[in-house]
Amino acid sequence: MFRNYLSITTRNLKRNFRYVIINVLGLSIGIGFGILAFLNYQYAHTFDNWHRNRARIVRVESVKADNLTLYGTCPSPLATDAQQISGVETGVRFEARRAVVKYGDNTFNEVLHFADLNFFRVFDFKIIKGSADFSDPSSVLISNEIATKYFGSENPIGKSIIVYADQPFKKVLTVRGVIDSQQKQSSIRFDFLTHLSNQFDNNKPVDYTNWEYRADAVFLLLKHASDRTAVEASLANFVARQQSADPDWKISRFVVEPFATVALSGRSLRNNSLYPSLPAAAVWGTVAMAIMILLTAALNFANMTIAVCNGRLREIGVRKVLGGTQSQLVVQLLTESSVICTLSILLGMILAYPIVIWYNHMWSYLELTIDYTQPTVLAFLLGLLIFVTLLAGSYPAFYVSAFRPTHIFRGALRFGGSGLFSRIMMGIQIAISLTAVVTGLSFERNAEFNRTANVGYDRQNVIGAYVYDESTWQVFKTAAQSIPNIEAVGGTQNLPGFSYSMTNFNLNSESHESMLYNVGDDFLRMLQIELRDGQPLLPLQGDQPAQTVLVNETFLREFGEGKPLIGQSIRLDSTTYQIGGVVRDFMTNTPFRPISSAIIRPVPPSRFVYFIARVKAEHQKQVFAELEKTWKRLFPYKPFDGVYLNNALAEAESVSTSIAETMGVFSLVTVLLAISGLFSLISLNVLKRMREVAVRRVLGATGAQVGWVLHKNYLWILAIATLVGCSLGYYMAIMIMNSVFKINNGVSAVAIILSAIAVLTIAFSTILLKLWQTLKLNPVDALKAE
């Protein structure tokens, strides 16, 4: 029986070879994007799964008492003191600090990482050269990228580098091992790893026994994965100790998070020093688009299958007369569908390679790889084959096999095209394509918004450089003033988009948290930040502390309680200040985070770490080159770390552009598939009504009249599809945009209208093309055929 099914399937597919090619191509494109969506989802949900102890590793996070917000930092002593809990095997701390590293005559700004000696007992990293032993405090482990950067083709083992090279407490460390750094699916990444004793804070070694000191990350290795709940409950015993040591930053409780979910939840954590997994929008947005493409291709398949079955009516009638059952016909038609879907799966597996390469190129932090030997991938492909076969083949199989032989042999039977279900399928295709176009165009406009947005300060005409300390700033400022085209120079400790700190403060006897910008007293003028109320920053006298601070409008809304804030006292860092004025809101960080409450406090030059200069945009490249040249002349052993303030939004612009281009490709594919499906559907309708068309033309009907009769039933479907597609596109674009950018351009009416015009223009052009082909036919020939 099965051989008969395959024999008939082969004969019918050979007879309709063009139908096979069109459907295989359409479905394979959808399957290729489906494979991409699966790999993207798998990539996001398998971070850190190569650590053997993954199930037993947890991260300890802190819930701050005054705002109940979850932080990634944790009191340092907890890593050792928690080992007295019965379910804890060991604890490990992981810290990061920026420092100058020197080798030979080369100096670089790098990020150093520090860990406890049992780091490699808890985590698994591949050792390429040397060993993972850094028990000697003078040892350092480096990544293979750093080994190439510093030592080229030389063997780095045994070579010495100088860390903190610009500080009086500089240290000479010897390379003991090289670690593989190519694993992008890791929440823990480092280029330099050394012992905790090499970590300095305020120019002195860190006291890790101090409960006031918060480590970047604290991990515990549990004896059993099931001990997590009990360990979290036991950590409550340490809360009082922390609150007593640091009453200004009280923790209400500790949260124990499984290492398996650390990367997924990282974006929602404050003070998270680990690398997060992909944003949820990047995962589910890709899944949604892949489903829409696959659904569009499947609807095309169903419509074309019904069209082809018009030529098989007599075969179906004969098989029924000879005793064939509906179930046998269903199996036959589903077998044919499964063959086409199998061919589509095979071609889709090939198309997935260029699709994944393109997607990896769009997102530099991605490293998707295709491995069809993986059981999970094979299971997905098998499930996809069954799903697509049933999705694309079920409706034609059950619909076509249900007709009676008497209706078929009378010659009056034609099906598909004008039926309500067929028109609804067409509407779904148009709505899907319009949804994709609205989303893509909205992100393209958001990319333009990030390029030109008013962020509340002048980011176009300011450049700067990291200068480490006051003495360097003074020397560099003096030299820079002689460079042509520099309008003004200044200094600051913090710079929007590049540097800020979080601080606790007391206002009206209540504790709160806010961003803090320690700046020079000419900060408002240099960055052109607008003062809304009150007085500007008062000049400082020498190293005397400031008397007044400024706050932004968000601070006023969150903590003003409808009362004037100017003149009120605010206490931070054990010092009392007066709120002297309110500035207009400015982008306190990047578009990925909302504008936060901010305090602007003037500090003396002894706190400056940034040199800033006002330079018109057209002169910036020239001045930047002169600043670098001047720096290298003055400080040959310190790396020049210059910044364009406009680059604060560079990442946001890049992400928005990449999303727009990604959605643009999805939009193009869905539109092409939808239009091919629309063409098939109206062709099917014309085929069914060819005799009617011929009679009308013989009786003198014009082309416009024939077109109206043929397609008037599609107009209300197109209208509904347009409304649905615009609405879905709006909500999908808003959902993805808000999940990625807390500050964005939204979805404008212009984007929706332009998308609707574009899709409808293509749809009506397709209808007119088919109408033109129909009118070219000789009505006499059509009537003879009937």
Buried (B, 14 or more C-beta within 10 A) or exposed (E): EEEEBEEBBEEBBEEBEEBBEBBBBBBBBBBBBBBBBBBBBBBBBBBBEBBEBBBBBBBBBBBBBBEEBBBBBBBBBBBBBBEEBEBBBBBBBBBBBEBBBBBEEEBBBBBBBBBBEBBBBBBBBEBBBBEBEBEEEBBBBBBBBBBBBBBEEEEBBEBEBBBBBBBEEEBEBBBBBBBEBEBBBBBBBBBBBBBBEBBBEEEEEBEBEBBBBBBBBBBBBBBEBEBBEBBBEBBEEBBEBBBEBBEBBBBBBBBBBBBBBBBBBBBEBBBBBBBBBBBBBBBBBBBBBBBBBBBBBBBBBBBBBBBBBBEBBEBBBEBBEEEBEBEBBBBBBBBBBBBBBBBBBBBBBEBBEEBBEEBBEBBEEBEBEBEEEEEEBEEBBEEBBEBBBBBBBBBBBBBBBEBEBEEBBEEEBBBBBBBEEBBBBBBBBBBBBBBBBBBBBBBBBBBBBBBEBEBBBBBBBBBBBBBBBBEBBBBBBEBBEEBEBBEEBBBBBBBBBBBBEEBBBBBEEEBBBBBBBBBBBBBBBBBBBEBBBBEBBBEBEEEEBBBBBBBBBBBBEBBBEEEEBBEBEBBBEEEEBBBBBBBEBBBBBBBBEEBBBBBBBBBBBEBBBBBBBBBEEEBBEEBBEBBBEBBEEBBEEBBBBBBBBBEBBBBBBBBBBBBBBBBBBBBBBBBBBBBBBBBBBBBBBBBBBBBBBBBBBEEEBEEEEBBEBBBEBBEEBBEBBBEBBBBBBBBBBBBBBEBBBBBBBBBBEEBBEBBBEBBBEBBEEBBEEBBEEBBEBEBEEBBEEE
